[in-house]
Amino acid sequence: MDRKRALEILGLREDATKEIIVKRYNVLFKKFRHSDAEDLGYTREELDKAYKLLMGYEYRDPEAERKKLARQQNPNPILKALGIDYDKLSNFIHYNKWKFIVGVLALAFVVWIIISMGSRVDPDFKLIFAGEIYVENIEAAEESLKTLIAANEPQAQHIPISDKMDPTVQPVFEQKLSVEIMAGNNDVFILDMNLYKRLVPFGIFAPLDDRLEELGVVSYNEHEHLVMSIQTEDGESLPPRLYGVDVSGSRILKEQGILGDSLIAVMTVSAENVENAVEYIKTLVESVH
């Protein structure tokens, strides 16, 4: 770090006295209790280095200053043409690197979706496991659908969503879930309880009250805890209805290595393969206990 950068961090002029430097350092130090380094534009370590340098407590790195001087005398022609300062660009990348990583992963996912849509035969049943659910082998689960409900071209996906996940990765899966909900035309979701309660109010799942016999549900009371009310776009509350059935004790899911504290089967309002969706949920219901 050179003197110019140190003055920039502390927001001081060249003629600042040591008393002013100390006061300014104390003010900025307290800001770290309420702000992130990304918001301030520098790290705690950089603040300390700037303070020590201006107070004469720290030896300057002549090699670092030599390299910076060389960059100033022979700037990158592309950055120069664009009017971009190398050091500011480096700092910007340093403080925003995780945003770049998440953005690249999200873009890669969108590209993958587009390629998949163009190269794969249209599925006759689409299933998604989403939430805090463990899936041992999603490919095996997909293959089993061919015998469970006689689907010819089934598609199964796993989208883990959990507060326990790495916060730098979770937004990617949230983005994937949003895309599948809006444009995936999926037939059935198996959700954990938290995700079920979070998504039902958006009106994306079909009510199942009128299909209980078709779904093999013998006792309504066993699923009554899943009854929820949703609101229309006008803010009107609709009567409470059942939008999912509890298949947490399904022997089939357990044998496939699909585990979770709660496993709720729902059918989307955009389901294109309703018969297969009903048959799949019925198969799970009948395998409970």
C-alpha positions in Angstrom: 0.0 0.0 0.0 1.3 3.5 -0.8 0.5 6.8 0.8 -2.0 7.9 -1.8 -4.1 4.7 -1.2 -3.8 5.2 2.6 -5.1 8.7 2.4 -7.9 7.6 0.1 -9.0 4.9 2.6 -9.0 7.3 5.6 -10.5 10.1 3.5 -7.8 12.6 4.4 -5.8 15.3 2.7 -2.0 15.2 2.3 -1.5 17.7 5.1 -3.5 15.8 7.7 -1.9 15.9 11.2 -1.4 12.8 13.3 -4.1 14.0 15.7 -6.6 14.1 12.7 -5.4 10.7 11.5 -6.0 9.1 14.9 -9.5 10.6 15.2 -10.4 9.6 11.6 -9.1 6.0 12.2 -11.3 5.7 15.3 -14.4 6.8 13.4 -13.8 4.4 10.6 -12.9 1.5 12.9 -16.3 1.8 14.6 -18.0 1.6 11.2 -16.9 -2.0 10.9 -19.4 -2.9 13.6 -22.3 -1.9 11.4 -21.1 -2.2 7.8 -19.5 -4.8 5.6 -16.1 -4.4 4.0 -17.8 -4.5 0.6 -19.9 -1.5 1.5 -16.9 0.5 2.8 -14.6 -0.3 -0.1 -11.8 -1.6 2.0 -11.0 -4.3 4.6 -10.2 -4.0 8.3 -6.7 -5.1 7.5 -6.3 -2.4 4.8 -7.6 0.2 7.3 -5.0 -0.8 9.8 -2.3 -0.7 7.2 -3.3 2.7 6.0 -3.3 4.1 9.6 0.1 2.6 10.5 1.6 3.9 7.2 0.3 7.5 7.8 1.5 7.4 11.4 4.9 6.2 10.4 4.5 2.8 12.1 4.9 0.7 9.0 7.6 0.2 6.5 6.6 0.8 2.9 7.0 -2.1 0.5 9.3 -0.7 -2.2 8.6 -3.6 -4.5 4.9 -3.0 -4.4 5.3 0.7 -5.0 7.7 0.0 -7.8 5.1 -2.3 -9.5 2.4 0.3 -9.1 4.6 3.0 -10.5 5.4 0.7 -13.5 1.7 0.2 -14.0 1.1 4.0 -13.9 3.9 4.6 -16.4 2.9 1.7 -18.7 -0.8 1.1 -18.2 -2.7 -1.7 -19.8 -3.7 -0.3 -23.2 -7.2 -1.8 -23.0 -7.9 -0.5 -19.5 -6.5 2.9 -20.5 -8.7 3.1 -23.6 -11.7 2.3 -21.4 -10.7 4.8 -18.8 -10.4 2.1 -16.0 -8.0 2.4 -13.2 -6.2 -1.0 -12.6 -6.0 -0.7 -8.8 -9.7 0.2 -8.5 -10.7 -2.6 -10.8 -8.6 -5.1 -8.7 -10.3 -3.9 -5.5 -13.8 -4.1 -7.1 -13.1 -7.7 -8.3 -11.8 -8.6 -4.8 -14.9 -7.3 -3.0 -17.4 -8.7 -5.5 -15.8 -12.0 -6.4 -18.6 -14.1 -4.9 -21.2 -12.2 -6.8 -19.3 -13.0 -10.0 -19.1 -16.7 -9.1 -22.8 -16.9 -8.3 -23.7 -15.0 -11.5 -21.5 -17.3 -13.7 -23.1 -20.4 -12.1 -26.6 -19.0 -12.7 -25.7 -18.2 -16.3 -24.3 -21.8 -16.8 -27.6 -23.2 -15.4 -29.7 -21.2 -17.8 -27.5 -22.3 -20.7 -27.9 -25.9 -19.5 -31.7 -25.5 -19.4 -31.8 -24.2 -23.0 -29.5 -27.0 -24.3 -31.5 -29.6 -22.4 -34.8 -28.3 -23.8 -33.5 -28.5 -27.3 -31.9 -32.0 -27.2 -34.1 -34.1 -25.0 -37.4 -35.9 -25.9 -40.4 -34.4 -24.3 -41.0 -36.3 -20.9 -44.3 -37.9 -20.2 -43.9 -37.3 -16.5 -41.8 -34.6 -14.7 -40.9 -34.9 -11.1 -38.9 -32.7 -8.7 -37.6 -33.3 -5.2 -37.0 -29.9 -3.6 -36.2 -28.7 -0.1 -34.2 -30.3 2.7 -34.5 -33.7 1.2 -31.7 -36.3 0.7 -31.7 -38.1 -2.7 -29.1 -40.9 -2.9 -29.3 -41.3 -6.7 -31.6 -39.2 -8.8 -30.9 -41.1 -12.0 -32.0 -44.4 -10.3 -35.1 -42.6 -9.0 -35.9 -41.4 -12.5 -35.4 -44.9 -14.0 -37.7 -46.4 -11.5 -40.6 -44.3 -12.7 -40.7 -46.4 -15.9 -42.0 -49.3 -13.8 -43.8 -47.5 -11.0 -46.2 -45.7 -13.3 -45.2 -47.1 -16.7 -43.8 -43.7 -17.9 -41.9 -44.0 -21.1 -39.8 -40.8 -20.9 -39.8 -39.7 -17.2 -37.7 -36.9 -15.9 -36.7 -36.5 -12.2 -34.6 -33.6 -10.7 -33.3 -32.8 -7.2 -33.1 -29.2 -6.1 -31.7 -29.0 -2.5 -32.9 -25.9 -0.6 -31.8 -25.5 3.0 -30.7 -22.8 5.4 -27.8 -25.1 6.2 -26.3 -24.8 2.7 -23.3 -22.7 1.7 -24.8 -19.2 1.3 -22.8 -18.7 -1.8 -24.4 -21.7 -3.5 -28.0 -21.6 -2.3 -29.0 -18.7 -4.6 -28.1 -20.9 -7.6 -30.6 -23.6 -6.5 -33.2 -21.0 -5.6 -32.8 -19.6 -9.1 -33.2 -23.1 -10.6 -36.3 -23.7 -8.5 -37.8 -20.4 -9.7 -37.2 -21.3 -13.3 -38.7 -24.8 -12.9 -41.8 -23.3 -11.2 -42.3 -20.6 -13.8 -41.4 -22.5 -17.0 -40.7 -26.1 -16.2 -44.3 -27.5 -16.7 -43.5 -30.1 -14.0 -46.2 -32.5 -12.9 -45.3 -33.4 -9.3 -43.1 -31.9 -6.6 -42.0 -33.7 -3.4 -41.3 -31.0 -0.9 -40.3 -30.6 2.7 -42.8 -28.9 5.0 -41.0 -25.5 5.0 -41.0 -25.3 1.2 -44.6 -26.5 1.0 -45.8 -23.7 3.3 -43.7 -21.2 1.5 -44.9 -22.1 -2.0 -48.6 -22.9 -1.6 -49.7 -19.2 -1.1 -48.4 -18.5 -4.6 -51.2 -20.6 -6.1 -48.9 -22.9 -8.2 -50.3 -26.2 -6.8 -53.6 -27.8 -7.6 -56.0 -28.5 -4.7 -56.3 -32.2 -4.0 -59.5 -32.3 -2.0 -61.6 -33.6 -4.9 -59.0 -36.2 -5.8 -58.5 -38.0 -2.5 -60.2 -41.2 -3.7 -58.2 -41.2 -6.9 -55.0 -40.6 -4.9 -55.8 -43.6 -2.6 -56.2 -41.4 0.5 -58.3 -43.2 3.0 -58.2 -40.8 5.9 -58.5 -37.0 5.3 -57.4 -36.4 8.9 -53.9 -37.8 8.3 -53.3 -34.9 5.8 -55.4 -32.1 7.5 -52.2 -30.4 8.8 -51.5 -29.5 5.1 -54.7 -27.5 4.6 -53.9 -23.9 3.7 -55.5 -20.8 2.4 -54.2 -18.7 -0.5 -54.8 -15.2 -1.7 -55.8 -14.0 -5.1 -54.0 -11.1 -6.9 -56.8 -8.8 -5.6 -55.9 -9.7 -2.0 -59.0 -11.9 -1.6 -58.5 -15.0 0.7 -59.8 -18.2 -0.8 -61.3 -20.9 1.4 -58.7 -23.3 3.0 -58.0 -26.4 0.9 -55.7 -29.4 0.8 -52.8 -28.8 -1.7 -50.6 -31.8 -0.7 -50.5 -35.2 0.8 -48.0 -36.5 3.3 -45.9 -39.4 2.0 -43.2 -39.1 4.6 -43.5 -42.8 5.5 -43.4 -44.1 1.9 -41.6 -47.4 1.6 -40.9 -46.7 -2.0 -39.1 -43.5 -1.3 -37.2 -45.0 1.5 -36.0 -47.9 -0.6 -34.8 -45.4 -3.3 -32.7 -43.6 -0.7 -35.0 -40.5 -0.6 -35.1 -39.3 2.9 -36.4 -36.2 4.8 -38.2 -35.2 8.0 -41.2 -34.4 5.9 -42.1 -35.4 2.3 -45.1 -33.7 0.9 -46.4 -34.7 -2.6 -48.1 -31.9 -4.6 -49.4 -31.6 -8.2 -48.9 -28.4 -10.1 -51.7 -26.4 -11.8 -49.6 -26.6 -15.0 -49.2 -30.4 -15.0 -49.3 -31.7 -18.5 -49.4 -35.4 -17.5 -52.2 -35.5 -15.0 -52.9 -39.2 -15.2 -49.2 -40.1 -14.5 -49.1 -37.5 -11.7 -52.2 -39.0 -10.0 -50.8 -42.5 -10.4 -47.4 -41.6 -9.0 -48.9 -39.9 -5.9 -51.3 -42.8 -5.4 -48.4 -45.3 -5.5 -46.6 -43.4 -2.8 -49.7 -43.0 -0.6 -50.4 -46.7 -0.8 -46.8 -47.5 0.2 -47.0 -45.4 3.4 -46.5 -47.6 6.5 
